[in-house]
Amino acid sequence: MFDVYVVDLEHPRDQLGRARMRLAADSLSELELAVRVGRTACLDLLEGSGALDVARAHVVSPPAYPNTNQLIKLATRLGAPFDDMTKFWIQNQMDGSLTEHNPTVSELAELHRELNSATAGVSEALARLSAIAHGKSSSLPALKLALEFFAGLRDSDWLHPPMPFEVRDGLGITWRHSILRRTDSVTREAGRYSVVISGERVLFLRTRKISTTTESFEGELGVDTSRLVIEYFHSGQFPAERDATLPATGAAA
């Protein structure tokens, strides 16, 4: 088990000039997780202290092409009292050893891009879903499925998030996979994908990048549909392709 400490913003130094620490997280099971928590805490300190705001005021960073490395570089070189915010400590509960970590600019910049891009994806997807819920074609079963689907996404999925859209008596969710990736020993092809829920009908659609033809698979809305949609998102395979034996109802759910 590992505990993570960062500098205490309220009392960053003691009378002898030594950094004062506060507990950021405790009893983490893996060292890798503790390192990520520590780096995230450093970014939180830079944000909360205003260091990133100072950097944003002086770094040219268009929204479409954020200059994250330069932003972090400036924020971490402002000197006191900001210099202690770019370090953290991990204590091993087994032997009590305390190790100081000093993440690099590139490590913090990469994490900053990941966290901010993912947060923006969550915000946009939920805003669209809220608008659909207030629309004339809103459907409670479809909305519940969408909520279950979005709740089941991994952190990395939000970097290029699927987006909901409104259809008659329901909603759809669409996304793109721009790269090939191995998932469950199956190659997921790049292309455009979507799922449409309208009434009791569920339609899976797929247009592979190397094809101009749109393939489809249709089924009925059921209790297992959200799981199948998540599997479809990660694998790019229709339910019938992942499992040749469908439920007796013939549903895609």
C-alpha positions in Angstrom: 0.0 0.0 0.0 1.2 3.5 -0.8 0.4 7.0 0.6 0.8 10.2 -1.5 1.8 13.5 -0.1 2.1 17.0 -1.7 3.1 20.4 -0.4 0.7 22.1 1.9 -0.5 25.3 0.1 -1.6 26.9 3.3 1.7 26.4 5.1 4.3 25.5 2.3 7.4 26.0 4.5 8.2 25.6 8.2 10.5 27.9 10.2 13.6 26.1 8.9 12.5 26.5 5.3 11.6 22.9 4.8 8.6 21.9 2.7 5.5 21.0 4.7 3.5 18.1 3.3 -0.2 17.1 3.5 -1.8 13.8 2.7 -3.3 13.7 -0.8 -4.3 10.0 -0.9 -3.7 7.0 1.2 -3.7 3.2 1.0 -3.3 3.0 -2.8 -2.8 -0.5 -3.9 -0.3 0.1 -6.8 2.8 2.3 -7.2 1.7 3.2 -10.7 -1.6 4.5 -9.4 0.2 6.5 -6.6 2.4 8.1 -9.2 -0.6 9.2 -11.3 -2.4 10.5 -8.2 0.8 12.5 -7.3 1.1 14.0 -10.7 -2.6 14.9 -10.8 -2.2 16.5 -7.4 0.7 18.6 -8.7 -1.5 19.9 -11.5 -4.3 20.7 -9.0 -1.8 22.7 -7.0 -0.6 24.6 -10.0 -4.2 25.4 -11.0 -5.4 26.3 -7.5 -2.4 28.5 -6.8 -2.9 30.5 -10.0 0.3 29.4 -11.6 -1.5 28.0 -14.7 -3.5 31.2 -15.0 -0.2 33.2 -15.0 1.1 31.0 -17.7 -2.1 31.2 -19.8 -1.7 35.0 -19.8 1.7 34.8 -21.4 1.5 31.6 -23.6 0.0 31.8 -27.1 -2.3 28.8 -27.1 -5.2 28.6 -29.5 -8.0 26.3 -28.3 -7.7 24.1 -31.4 -3.9 23.7 -30.9 -3.1 24.1 -27.2 0.5 24.7 -26.4 0.4 22.6 -23.3 4.1 21.9 -23.0 4.9 25.6 -23.0 2.1 26.3 -20.6 3.4 23.8 -18.0 7.0 24.8 -18.6 6.2 28.4 -17.7 4.0 27.5 -14.7 6.7 25.3 -13.2 9.4 27.9 -13.6 7.8 30.8 -11.7 10.0 30.2 -8.7 8.7 30.6 -5.1 6.1 29.8 -3.9 5.3 27.7 -7.0 8.4 25.5 -7.3 7.4 23.1 -4.5 4.1 22.4 -6.3 5.9 20.3 -8.9 6.9 17.6 -6.5 5.2 14.9 -4.5 6.2 12.2 -2.1 5.2 8.5 -2.0 5.4 6.5 1.3 5.5 2.8 1.2 3.5 1.5 4.1 5.4 -1.8 4.2 8.8 -0.3 5.2 7.9 3.4 5.8 10.2 4.7 3.1 9.4 8.1 1.7 10.5 8.8 -1.9 10.4 12.3 -3.5 9.1 12.5 -7.1 9.7 15.4 -9.5 7.6 14.9 -12.6 8.9 16.3 -15.8 7.3 19.0 -17.9 6.4 16.5 -20.6 4.8 14.1 -18.0 2.7 16.9 -16.5 1.7 18.3 -19.9 0.6 14.9 -21.2 -1.5 14.3 -18.1 -2.9 17.9 -18.4 -4.0 17.2 -22.0 -5.6 13.9 -21.0 -7.5 15.3 -18.1 -8.7 18.4 -19.8 -9.7 16.8 -23.0 -11.6 14.1 -21.1 -13.4 16.7 -19.0 -14.4 18.6 -22.0 -15.8 15.4 -23.6 -17.9 14.6 -20.6 -19.2 18.2 -20.5 -20.2 18.2 -24.1 -21.8 14.8 -24.1 -23.9 15.5 -21.0 -25.0 18.9 -22.3 -26.2 17.3 -25.5 -28.0 14.5 -23.5 -29.7 17.1 -21.4 -30.9 19.0 -24.4 -32.3 15.7 -25.8 -34.1 15.0 -22.5 -35.9 18.3 -22.8 -36.8 17.7 -26.4 -40.2 16.6 -27.8 -38.8 13.2 -28.9 -37.3 12.3 -25.6 -37.7 8.7 -24.5 -37.0 7.5 -20.9 -35.7 4.0 -21.9 -33.4 5.5 -24.5 -32.1 8.1 -22.0 -31.5 5.5 -19.4 -29.6 3.4 -21.8 -27.5 6.4 -22.8 -26.7 7.2 -19.2 -25.7 3.6 -18.5 -23.5 3.6 -21.7 -21.7 6.8 -20.7 -21.2 5.6 -17.1 -19.5 2.5 -18.5 -16.9 4.3 -20.5 -13.2 4.2 -19.4 -11.3 7.4 -18.7 -9.4 7.0 -22.0 -12.7 6.8 -24.0 -13.5 10.4 -23.1 -10.4 11.7 -25.0 -12.4 11.1 -28.2 -15.9 10.7 -26.8 -19.1 9.4 -28.5 -21.8 12.0 -28.8 -25.6 11.6 -28.5 -28.0 13.0 -31.0 -31.8 13.3 -31.2 -34.0 11.0 -33.3 -37.8 10.4 -33.4 -38.9 8.6 -30.2 -35.4 8.2 -28.9 -31.8 9.1 -29.5 -28.6 8.0 -31.2 -25.0 7.8 -30.1 -22.2 8.3 -32.7 -18.4 8.1 -32.6 -15.4 7.6 -34.8 -12.4 5.3 -34.4 -9.5 6.8 -36.3 -7.0 4.1 -35.6 -6.8 0.3 -35.7 -6.5 -1.3 -32.3 -6.5 -4.8 -30.9 -9.5 -5.5 -28.7 -10.2 -9.0 -27.3 -7.8 -10.4 -29.9 -9.9 -8.9 -32.7 -8.8 -6.0 -34.9 -11.2 -3.1 -34.5 -11.4 -1.3 -37.8 -11.2 2.5 -38.2 -14.4 4.1 -39.3 -17.7 5.7 -38.3 -20.0 4.0 -35.8 -23.4 4.7 -34.3 -26.3 3.2 -32.4 -29.9 4.4 -32.7 -32.6 3.7 -30.2 -36.1 4.5 -31.4 -39.1 3.1 -29.5 -38.3 -0.6 -28.9 -35.9 -0.8 -31.8 -32.1 -0.7 -31.6 -30.0 -0.2 -34.8 -26.2 -0.7 -34.9 -24.6 1.1 -37.8 -21.0 0.9 -39.1 -19.1 2.4 -42.0 -15.6 1.1 -42.2 -12.9 3.6 -43.2 -11.9 1.5 -46.3 -15.6 1.2 -47.4 -18.4 3.4 -48.7 -21.0 0.9 -47.6 -22.8 1.3 -44.3 -23.5 -2.0 -42.6 -26.3 -2.5 -40.0 -27.6 -4.8 -37.4 -31.0 -4.5 -35.8 -32.5 -5.8 -32.6 -34.9 -5.1 -29.8 -34.4 -2.9 -26.8 -33.8 -5.0 -23.7 -32.2 -5.1 -20.3 -28.8 -6.0 -21.7 -28.6 -3.4 -24.5 -26.3 -1.0 -22.7 -23.7 -3.7 -22.2 -23.9 -4.6 -25.9 -23.5 -1.0 -26.9 -20.4 -0.6 -24.7 -19.0 -3.8 -26.2 -19.7 -2.5 -29.7 -18.0 0.8 -28.9 -14.8 -1.0 -27.8 -14.7 -3.8 -30.3 -16.4 -2.4 -33.4 -18.3 -5.7 -33.8 -22.0 -6.2 -34.1 -23.5 -8.3 -31.3 -24.1 -11.2 -33.7 -20.4 -11.1 -34.6 -19.2 -11.2 -31.0 -21.6 -14.0 -30.0 -23.2 -16.2 -32.7 -25.9 -17.2 -30.2 -28.3 -14.3 -29.5 -31.1 -14.4 -26.8 -34.3 -16.2 -27.8 -36.1 -12.8 -28.4 -33.6 -12.1 -31.2 -32.7 -8.9 -29.5 -29.6 -6.9 -29.8 -30.0 -6.5 -26.1 
